[in-house]
Structures are given as structure tokens and as C-alpha cells.
Amino acid sequence: MSQQRTTAERHVEIPGICFIRQPEGVRRCTLSAGHHGGHRHFYSGELRNGFRIGTTWPRRPGEKQAD
């Protein structure tokens, strides 16, 4: 029999990924947890030479992963 984990709806952490939400958007940072500087979502943005260039946004004071 499998057992399901339950988590509080308001708090979910993904180990190893920053996952901070883009302000007023749905994208989340795909950089490693604890990175320095701004945030980046690698799987969005325009195509350049067949690759997505990504979306970036600045770090805000007091951010927490489960915002």
C-alpha cells in the first residue's frame, strides 16, 4: 500500500531549486537554491539560435522560497 505525504497548502519547499516566484507573474526561478544575484527562469523568453534565452528579474529584500 502506498502512503501519500501531506503538506500545508501554503508552504512547499523544493530542495535544490530557488523557486522564488516572479513578481506579478507565474514563472519561478530555476537556479540552484542559495544562489546570489537576480533570479532566472531558463524555460521562457524568446528563441535565439534554437534555445530559449530565459527571463530574469532582480532579487527583492526578504524573499522566501514559499511565497
C-alpha positions in Angstrom: 0.0 0.0 0.0 1.4 3.4 -0.9 1.5 6.2 1.6 0.9 9.8 0.5 2.6 12.7 2.1 0.6 15.7 3.2 1.9 19.2 3.2 0.5 22.5 4.3 -1.0 24.2 1.2 0.8 27.5 2.0 4.3 26.1 2.4 6.1 23.9 -0.1 9.9 23.7 -0.4 11.7 22.2 -3.4 15.2 21.2 -2.3 18.0 22.3 -4.6 15.9 24.8 -6.6 15.4 28.5 -5.7 11.8 28.5 -6.9 11.1 32.2 -6.0 8.1 33.5 -8.0 8.5 36.3 -10.5 6.7 39.4 -9.2 3.2 39.6 -10.6 3.8 36.5 -12.8 3.7 32.7 -12.7 7.3 31.9 -13.5 9.6 30.7 -10.8 13.4 30.8 -10.5 15.1 27.7 -11.8 18.6 28.5 -10.4 20.0 26.4 -7.6 18.9 27.2 -4.0 21.0 29.8 -2.3 22.3 31.5 -5.5 23.5 35.1 -5.4 22.1 38.0 -7.5 19.0 38.1 -9.6 16.6 35.3 -10.4 16.2 33.4 -13.8 13.7 31.1 -15.4 15.5 29.2 -18.1 12.5 27.8 -19.9 10.9 31.1 -21.1 11.7 34.0 -23.3 12.3 34.3 -27.0 14.2 31.7 -29.1 17.8 32.5 -30.1 19.7 30.0 -32.2 17.2 27.4 -31.2 17.5 28.0 -27.5 15.3 29.9 -25.0 17.1 32.9 -23.6 15.2 32.8 -20.4 13.6 35.5 -18.2 15.4 37.4 -15.4 14.2 39.6 -12.5 16.0 41.2 -9.6 16.2 39.8 -6.1 13.8 41.5 -3.6 14.5 42.0 0.1 13.1 39.4 2.5 12.2 36.8 -0.2 11.4 33.3 1.0 11.1 30.2 -1.3 7.4 29.5 -0.5 6.0 32.9 -1.3 
